[in-house]
């Protein structure tokens, strides 16, 4: 049984941007990508998950856990510079707001 059969949300088609590799494959097959009414390319959600997105999610979750230092996380992820590492961290607006609120609470608790 396919995972997308157990989790129907994985079959849901979502807007995405095609990679150069995907565009080239479509060109070779002389196919056009499927689009929504607004002209956005859409694919099943399961096609959007790659080992790279899983790696990025893992690193972001480590960061949000506040259990590790940035240096420890960089060692695990193999990033050599903090800038490159921080580019990997993808936070939603809500997560950024939660981070700011937590920092503000820490500061106010100190006084």
N, C-alpha and C positions, 0 to 999 in steps of 0.2 A: 504494500500500500504506500502510495506517495504521501509525503508530509503535507503537500498542498491539499490532499483529500481530507486529511485530519484537521487542517487549519484552513478553512475556506478563505480567510482574509489574505492568505498568501497568493491566491489566484486573482485577487482584485487588481485591476490595472491602474497604475499610477503614472503621473507625468514624470519624465526623466530626461536627462541629456545623454545622448549616445556618445560612447567613446570613439576615438578614431578607428580602433580595431572593429567596433560594431558597424560603423559607417562603411568601412572598406568591405566587410563581409556582405553587407546589403548590396553594395555596388556590384560585387562579383556575382551575386545571385540575381542581379537585376530586379531587386525587390524594393519597394517603398516601405518605410516604417509605418506602423499603425499610429494614427493621430486621433486626438479628441476633437470636439467641435471648435476649440480655440486654436487648433493647429499644433498643439503640444504633442510630442512623441509620447506614447504610452506603452508600457510593458507590464506583464504580471509582476507583482511585488517580489516574488521569489527570484526573478532575474536581476533584481537590484542588489541582492546580497552576495558579496564576494568575500574572499579571505581578507581583503584589505578593509572592507567595511567592518568585518568582525574584529579585526585588530584595532581599528580606530575606536570601536565601541568598548572593547576591553580596556583600552588605555583611558578612555573618558571615565568609565566606571571606577577604575582604580583611583583616578584623580578625585572623583566625587566622594569616594569613601573616606578621604582625609586620614587614611591609615599609613600612607607612605610619603616619603619626601619626594620632591621632584627628581632629585639625583637617583634615588632608588628606582623610580618608575622609568627614568631614562636608561638605566642599566638594563632593566627587563626588556624595554622596547627596542634598545639598540640605537637610540638617537644620540648623536654626538654633541648637538648644541641645544640649548634650552629653547631658542627661537623655533627650531624645527619641531621640537617636542610639543611646544605650546600650539603650533599650527595644527597638530593632530587632535587636540582637545576640541571637541565640538559640543557646545552647550546651547540649550534652548534658552529663550528669553526667560522662562520660568526658572530654569536652573541658575541663570545668572542672578536673578532677583533673590533666589533663596541663598546664594552664596553671599551676596551683599548684606542680606538680613542677618545671616549667621555671624558675619564679621562685625556688624554693628552691635549685635547682642553681646559678643565676646568683649568688645570695647566697653560697653556700658556696665557689664558685670565686673570689670576690673576696677571701676570707680565706685 
